[in-house]
């Protein structure tokens, strides 16, 4: 297998966990929103009342859509964003938010249409072009995707994210040399972009530059020490370079991080179940689920916060205060 084809395999093997960092800064942004720590239930109720009072106010529709989206109610959120764009066809924020919500629903074509409209309204917005490229890439429309990423780079020459995404696409298209040059350019612009170091390291590994690969993987790990893919690739590079003991240590760390990631996912699931039980008024079951979450992921501020809320409703004031204190220590934004 050629080096370029091996790089494609490497890109595909870890594309989702590694590309998320770059895309999260672009395609997942919503606009025109309020503080993420607002009490969502109260906010939605007040915004619904505002919409009833003035149903033709596009800004209020957009705000309600954001609140609904943040609470996971994507279908009604989409409906509000659509109504906002109908009331105000040149409403950039509403088109952008509609695109984000549709993407979260898995409607990539609908999301693409909405983001295209947003880009038409603001053709000089590089982030919207990156969002378009990301959506096109997910549909494997690689030629169109790379054109959008390159246009984003032209609009914003200091966009490391645009250069990194160009590198992703070139790797998928089999252009190893071009891919590595794009990652190198991204690093020049933004030396702390871990993904660019990681994929450049993969390129160097596949071309036999083991020392160069090791250096890039170590830099990526320094920037994101909790990424198991980075440790796993460093283990491979060290092994290829004859550093057996160091390779074994990195493989063990990768294995440990995988376990931690699984426990965090389980904690999130437990929080979700707990929130549902809390809504149903089943306080004992809710508390049990939140306690499970804090054991699975002791550093989860949300787990401690929800536990505190449930304990307070149960009348266990002292325990609730302790849980809320831990939540605030982990995330000061939770402090009221």
URMOUR-V664262 format. One record per helix or strand of 3 or more residues. SS is the DSSP state (a for helix, b for strand). FROM is the first residue (numbers start at 1). LEN is the number of residues. Records with the same first field share a line. If there is no record, write none. Layout:
BEGIN
SS->FROM-LEN + FROM-LEN
END
This chain:
BEGIN
a->3-11 + 15-10 + 40-14 + 58-13 + 74-14 + 92-14 + 108-14 + 126-13 + 142-14 + 160-13 + 176-14 + 194-13 + 210-14 + 228-13 + 244-36 + 283-14 + 301-14 + 317-14 + 332-3
END
